[in-house]
Amino acid sequence: MSRPSTGIAVVGCGYVSDFYLNPLIDHPELTLVGVHDRITERAAAVGERHGVEVYRTLSELLSDDRVQIVVNLTNPESHADVTLATLAAGRHVYTEKPLATDVADGRRIVEEADRSGLLVACAPANVLGEAFQTVWREVRKGSVRTPRLVYAQLDDGAVHLMDFPTWHNSTGSPWPYKDEFALGCNIEHSAYHLSALTTLFGPVDRVVADHATLMPDKLPPGEEGGVGPDYVTASLRFGSGVVARLTCSIVAPPDRSLTVVGDGGVLRLDNCWDFGSPITLRTATDPGHDYLLPENEVEHVRPFVYRKHYSADHRMSFPRGIADLASAVEEGRTPRLSARQALHVLEVTLAMTSPTNVTAISSRFDAPEPLPWAL
């Protein structure tokens, strides 16, 4: 028997809301109850599109007993405040990345969730996709024998040359380029690979990093605002012994790949933003042969059925993370996108642009479980 649908409400109806709300049609186990945004017109447009209640205030949303999970899609600087207010009201939270904008607030969220017996899960959900779950299965079963080195790349193209001021979602909300540029590519993008790497190999012990702002004049003429790093690279040393090089930019041509090098083969995920991404494996079968053998395509543990629900070019199901949280609440378990792992990812992310360049990482988390269909 299927379990009852879980009531969710969204705080923050900006550009990213399309990624979560439009694909809800594929998740009957989640029921959208209502939405709220500090910009009234924005919330009204989303409420009308999806035929749900529009809450005038956050307090009004949090007092609705139909709401079991609050989906926090606010700007990053509001993530901690909204999540903590939601926990204080006795509701579970699924939040967009990052968990917070500093480690102290991230710890407060973890501690408050533990104290209140509530669950917090944090994007990104790419580790719940068919492609990553397949990569994880291949690593677990020893397809490359012992993993030694990983190259993770997230270059998102030359954004400064794109027509980004014209980008709007289906309800008219613009891409928040001022916020994106001010935060920098690291905070916006590193979590996609860091969530995957820490799921594969456990906690990071040390980060050695460098970063730069290569294109400082990204904003349209006449507009003012801060501009953060548009190039970040880091060497990550994991407690498990793996070393990874993670590079992010919004300058170089698109490359969202993840390559795991073991002492017996090379496993490559082509695109971390694609639940159905191609995966290839090279193995060294004879003594004296190197890895440069023909690539063999790896069959996914199950096919990803892609339905295009929004205009962006990634092929992911963003609500899958909310669905996992809802089932975790029902089953009394830790969500696979746990707050403790998100705190660790946050600490590593911030270390990648730390002025000290070399940073020891102190946070730890329990390893998540693979999805049942990927065992």
C-alpha positions, 0 to 999 in steps of 0.5 A, a space after each residue: 500500500 502506498 503511504 499518504 501524500 506529504 504536504 509541502 509548502 515553498 518559501 521563495 518563489 524566484 527563478 529556481 522555483 520552476 526546478 522544484 515545482 514544475 516536476 512535482 507532477 511526477 511525485 504524487 507522494 508530495 502535495 504542494 499546499 501553498 507558497 510564500 515570497 517576500 515579493 507579493 507579486 512573485 508569490 501570487 504568480 506561482 500560486 496562480 500557476 500551481 493553483 495553491 494557497 499564497 501565504 502573506 507571511 512566513 508565520 502564516 505558512 508555518 501555522 498551517 497544520 497541512 504543511 509537514 515539510 517546508 521547502 526553503 528556496 530563498 536566497 542563500 543569505 536567508 537560508 539559515 534564518 528561514 530553516 531555523 524559524 521552520 524548525 522552531 515551528 516544528 516542521 521538517 525542512 528541505 533547503 536549497 544549497 548551501 545549508 547556510 552561508 557560514 559554518 556557525 549557522 550550519 552547526 546551529 541548524 544541525 543542533 536545533 534539528 537534533 534537539 527538536 527531533 526534526 529532519 533537515 535535508 539539503 540540496 543538491 539531489 544529483 546523488 539521488 540520480 540514476 547516473 550517480 547511483 550507478 557510479 557509486 555501485 561500480 566503485 563499491 563493487 570494485 570496478 576500478 579496484 582501489 580508488 586513488 585519484 578523482 578529477 571533478 570539473 564544473 565549468 559552466 561556460 562563459 557566463 559573462 558572454 551570455 544574455 543572462 539579463 533576459 533569463 526568466 522562468 515560467 512565472 516571470 522571475 529573473 535569473 538572480 545574476 547579481 546574487 550569483 555573481 556576488 557569491 561566486 561559482 564556488 558556493 553556487 556549484 561546488 556542492 554538486 561534486 562535493 556531495 558526490 565525492 563525500 558520498 563516495 569517499 567519506 569526509 574530507 580532512 584537508 583542503 588546499 585551494 586557490 581562486 580568482 576573479 578573472 572577469 570582474 566586469 560581468 554586470 551590465 553597464 550601469 549596474 553596481 554590485 559585488 563580484 565573487 570568484 569565477 574560478 576556484 580549484 582545490 585539492 581535497 584529501 579524504 580520510 579514506 586516502 583518496 585525493 581529488 582535484 575539484 575545479 569550478 568556473 563560469 569562464 571555461 567551456 562547459 564541463 561537468 564531468 567526474 573521473 575516478 582513477 583506481 589502481 585497476 581502471 578509470 570510471 567517468 561520469 560525463 555530466 553531473 547535472 544529468 540523471 541519465 548521463 553516460 558513464 564509461 569504464 576503462 580497465 587494465 586487464 593485463 600486466 604492463 597495460 595502462 588505462 588507455 584501453 577502449 572505453 566501455 559504456 556502463 549500463 545504468 542500474 535503471 534508466 532515467 525517464 526524462 520529462 522536460 519541465 523547465 527551460 534550463 539545460 540540466 536533466 535532473 529531478 529536483 523534487 527527488 530530494 524532497 521525496 527522500 526526506 518525506 520517506 525518511 520522516 515516514 520511516 524514521 531514518 536519516 535522509 540521504 541528503 542529511 544536514 550533517 553531510 551538508 554542513 561538511 560540504 559547506 565547510 569544505 566549500 568555504 575552505 576553497 576560498 579561504 585566505 589561508 589556502 590550506 584548511 583542516 576540516 573538522 566536521 564529520 557525518 555518517 555515510 548515506 545509504 544507496 537507494 534500494 534499486 541501486 544496491 
